[in-house]
């Protein structure tokens, strides 16, 4: 499969430019907070148009479709991506993930000609699907502070899906464990349902 490099570079530039502020760690350090499982949301509210994945998020978070963006924010009520670090961002992408390895190679190739760098880059297993894990290190530019953006790219029909968590570079390390707990909780819907049913069956 031949990856369209021009489309990929355009999408990656948009990813860097629109990456939201990331969600902040709860007070209390590593203390676990209650979570809930939701479908990864799309811009559409129709159940048939939701993405085929679930994710675990803090119980007080909501789907924030009212914020103008080429995707959907998920975070606490009232949080704003320009000022708060309490959000993830879910957005569709034109990048074809039929071959995750080809996407990884394209990112590596573009690394040399772009101001940002991929500090981490690998093909990952997300349930029975294969995606891409990317940590972009973005330097200060255009009046914006340096930041790091952690992204999971997931296959969907007709393209892929990006789930992003981002923070200023000087705060990323302290927030990373929280970012990963959410991004690594993503599962295909059918598998998530099966895990839930299995857990329910062992409670009694």
C-alpha positions in Angstrom: 0.0 0.0 0.0 1.4 3.4 -1.0 0.7 6.2 1.4 -0.2 9.6 0.0 2.6 11.7 1.5 1.0 15.0 0.8 -2.2 14.1 2.5 -0.3 12.7 5.5 1.9 15.8 5.9 -1.2 18.1 5.8 -3.0 16.0 8.4 0.1 15.9 10.6 0.5 19.7 10.4 -3.2 20.1 11.4 -2.6 17.6 14.3 0.2 19.8 15.6 -1.7 23.1 15.1 -5.0 22.0 16.7 -3.8 19.7 19.5 -5.7 20.7 22.6 -4.4 21.3 26.0 -4.3 18.0 27.8 -6.2 16.9 30.9 -4.6 17.6 34.2 -3.8 15.0 36.8 -6.2 14.8 39.7 -5.0 16.1 43.1 -3.6 13.4 45.2 -0.9 12.2 42.7 -1.3 8.5 41.7 -4.6 8.0 43.6 -7.1 6.4 41.2 -10.2 8.3 40.4 -13.6 6.9 39.4 -14.0 6.3 35.7 -16.8 5.5 33.2 -16.7 3.9 29.8 -18.1 5.8 26.8 -18.1 5.4 23.0 -15.5 7.5 21.4 -17.7 10.4 20.1 -18.0 11.9 16.6 -19.3 15.3 15.6 -22.6 13.6 14.8 -25.0 12.7 17.7 -26.6 9.9 15.7 -25.9 6.5 17.4 -25.2 4.9 14.0 -22.4 7.5 13.3 -20.3 7.0 16.5 -16.8 5.5 16.2 -16.4 1.8 16.8 -14.3 2.2 20.0 -14.8 2.8 23.7 -12.6 4.7 26.2 -12.5 5.1 30.0 -12.7 8.7 31.2 -13.1 10.4 34.6 -16.7 10.3 35.8 -17.1 14.1 35.7 -16.1 14.4 32.0 -18.6 15.2 29.3 -18.6 15.1 25.5 -18.1 18.8 24.4 -19.6 19.1 20.9 -20.4 22.8 21.5 -16.7 23.8 21.1 -16.0 24.7 17.5 -13.3 22.3 16.2 -12.7 19.7 13.4 -13.4 17.0 16.0 -14.8 16.5 19.5 -13.4 17.5 22.9 -14.0 15.4 25.9 -13.5 16.9 29.4 -15.0 18.5 32.4 -18.1 20.9 32.1 -16.9 24.4 31.3 -13.3 23.6 30.5 -11.9 25.4 27.5 -9.1 24.0 25.3 -7.3 27.4 25.2 -6.9 27.6 28.9 -7.5 24.3 30.6 -5.5 21.0 30.8 -8.5 18.8 31.3 -9.4 17.5 27.8 -8.7 15.0 25.2 -9.5 15.5 21.5 -11.1 13.0 19.1 -10.8 13.7 15.4 -11.1 11.9 12.1 -8.1 11.7 9.7 -7.6 11.0 6.1 -4.5 8.8 6.8 -5.1 5.2 5.7 -4.2 2.7 8.4 -4.4 -0.4 6.3 -0.7 -0.6 6.9 0.3 0.9 10.2 3.9 0.2 9.3 3.7 2.4 6.3 2.3 5.3 8.4 5.2 4.8 10.9 7.7 5.0 8.0 6.0 8.1 6.6 6.2 9.9 10.0 9.9 9.0 10.3 10.6 10.3 6.8 8.8 13.6 7.5 10.5 14.0 10.8 13.7 15.1 9.0 11.9 18.0 7.2 9.6 19.3 10.0 10.3 21.4 13.1 8.7 18.8 15.4 10.1 15.3 16.1 8.5 12.0 16.9 10.1 11.1 20.3 8.1 7.8 20.3 6.7 6.0 17.3 5.4 2.4 17.1 2.7 0.1 15.8 0.4 -1.0 18.7 -2.3 -3.6 19.2 -5.7 -2.1 20.3 -7.7 -5.2 21.0 -8.0 -7.0 17.6 -7.0 -3.8 15.7 -3.6 -2.4 14.9 -2.9 1.3 15.3 0.0 3.8 15.8 1.3 5.4 19.0 3.0 8.7 18.4 4.6 11.2 20.9 5.3 14.5 19.1 7.8 16.9 20.6 6.8 20.3 19.2 9.1 23.3 19.7 8.0 26.8 20.5 6.8 28.5 17.3 4.3 31.1 16.1 4.1 32.6 19.6 3.1 29.3 21.2 5.1 27.5 23.9 6.8 24.2 23.3 4.5 21.2 23.9 4.3 17.5 23.6 1.3 15.7 22.1 0.6 12.0 22.6 -1.6 10.5 19.9 -3.2 7.1 19.3 -4.2 6.6 15.6 -6.9 4.0 15.1 -8.3 2.4 11.9 -11.9 3.3 10.9 -13.7 2.9 7.6 -12.4 5.3 5.0 -9.4 6.5 7.1 -8.4 6.7 10.7 -9.1 8.3 14.0 -6.8 10.4 16.2 -7.2 10.5 19.9 -4.9 13.2 21.4 -3.6 14.4 24.7 -1.3 17.4 24.8 0.5 19.6 27.4 3.2 22.2 27.6 6.6 20.4 27.5 7.5 21.5 31.1 4.4 19.8 32.4 4.1 16.7 30.2 6.1 14.3 32.4 4.0 14.9 35.5 0.8 14.4 33.5 1.8 11.5 31.3 0.6 8.7 33.5 -2.9 10.2 33.4 -2.7 10.6 29.6 -1.7 7.0 29.2 -4.4 5.6 31.5 -7.1 7.1 29.2 -5.4 6.4 25.8 -4.5 2.8 26.7 -8.1 2.1 27.8 -9.4 2.4 24.2 -10.9 -0.8 23.0 -13.0 -1.9 19.9 -16.7 -1.9 20.9 -17.3 -5.6 20.5 -14.3 -6.5 22.7 -15.3 -3.9 25.4 -18.8 -5.4 25.6 -17.3 -8.9 25.9 -15.0 -7.9 28.7 -17.9 -6.2 30.5 -20.1 -9.3 30.2 -17.2 -11.5 31.4 -16.6 -9.3 34.5 -20.3 -9.3 35.3 -20.4 -13.0 35.1 -17.7 -13.5 37.8 -19.2 -11.1 40.3 -21.7 -13.5 41.7 
